[in-house]
Amino acid sequence: MATKTGISELPHDVISLLISFTSPADAVRLTAVSTIMQSASSSDIVWRRFLPSDVFEILSRAASEPVEDASLKQLYFRLCKPILIDDGSMSFALEKSTGAKCLMISPKELRITWGDDRSYWTFPPDCNSRFGVVGELLHVILQPRWRKVPKKAPQTPLMRDEVWMEIEMGQFFNDDRDQVVRVKFQQVKEMNWKWGLNVQGIEFRPKN
């Protein structure tokens, strides 16, 4: 007569391996099931699979002291908060529920029209910016350039947090090949003076 074996009776590493085929969100939920599941869900076997394969190469580019944690699970959740990389020109983070990469480019790294002219743009310090500075548009008037452009539905800015708003600029599919992605943000409908725009950066993150 065959006997039934509960999952908790399997070897610890086998349970961890099974959990690694779920998701970070599932692994966290499983910690509440039992002490055995809590231990297995916290194993490096699980969180090594959830972390990007190049995570340590990315950490080697950290602008501050290297991120050091006692376990891969702790490292994962540390990276859910942005860290600066590449001499502070970009930030890197993980999307908490999936482990997907999120990258933001500093405003100083953007190619802004008249961005080098301090009579139009300035980059003051800002404690609410992850880069410590923002790009601030002082004033500029747009010169008309007549050409037909496809009509698109207007985008409505959404609150990102208590300080910042964000607007979706577009979507693209990443098939893991090396490609160049060009992003352009412009306003050409109203040919009048513009001012008061603060730019924290441009972020690339997975679509929800």
Secondary structure, 3 states (H helix, E strand, C coil): CCCCCCHHHCCHHHHHHHHCCCCHHHHHHHCCCCHHHHHHHCCHHHHHHHCCCCHHHHHCCECCCCCCCCCHHHHHHHCCCCEEECCCCEEEEECCCCCCEEEEECHHHCCCCCCCCCCCEECCECCCCCCCECEEECCEECCCCCCCCCCCCCCCCEECCCCCEECCCCCCCCCCCCCCCCCCCCCCCCCCEECCCEECCEEECCCC
